[in-house]
């Protein structure tokens, strides 16, 4: 019996690619280029499974191919707002993701961004590398400490809870949060965290706001000009969720006019492009989507995709099926 044909849209860790090649008739993206819409359509016509990442836009137009061979989109990543799930369902495509395995790495990076922007680490490194540092002085690059401050979390899922634990147990931060549904007490075991009814309630109280909610749909520009105005002028916004959750133009304007102290961003609305207003500002830390970028996590994500594919082609429901 022929092995299922699969296409991997980007380069994955070597160990994962070797495993995929051992199990399936696998086509790899040798030069790791971002596939065009036409290439994605061709992949859907020619392969039993397509393995996309966040860099692949699988909207209704791409998915509306005639006589597709593909039966599953096994996504590499927990977020899948780049896939039109409704259109996929209409085409008979199963969609899976990789939850859980990137929780700790993304939480670590959220704290990294908080520390970098609060302590002005990016500014300091740029100054030093450019040869502009003239030596220690009492008023040089004075920042803000995390200890004892209030952290507001938007989206209290696995990653939000992991961030809260690090912030509270590591830095003694107070935690308030918004979540669309009540969070069970057992999920918050060992945490002193207060769920508030409205996002604006969190924004008004927090010195740091960290976003951990899905992108797309109703969450697009969840943090807009009005909600940025609801934050304290000395507060910092951290985004390791999805770029479209934040209105980047509104954020740039708030930072430029001193209505917000700073921001730390790992994700962007139109990746890999970044709003030019943000690039021009010193009080913003910008990272190139590094949330899950450790060897351990990237391999674990890939092996989770393998598990989903094996289950699907064995006639079982994939463990991480989302649609």
Buried (B, 14 or more C-beta within 10 A) or exposed (E): EEEBBBBBBBBBBEEBBEBBBEBBBBBBBEEEEEBEEEBBBBBBEBBBBBBBBBBBBBEEEBBBBEEBBBBBBBBBBBBBBBBBBEBBEEBEBBBBBBBBBBBBBBBBBBBBBBBBBBBBBBBBEEBEEEEEEEEEEEEEEEBBEBEEBBBBBBBBBBBBBBBBBBBBEEBEBBBBBBBEEEBEEEEBEEBEBEBBEEBBBBBBBBBBBBBBBBBBEEBBBBBBBEBBBBBBEEBBBBBBBBBBBBBBBBBBBBBBEEBBBBBBBBBBBEBEEBBEBBEEBEBBBBBEBBBBBBEEBBBBBBBBBBBBBBBBBEEEEBEBBBB
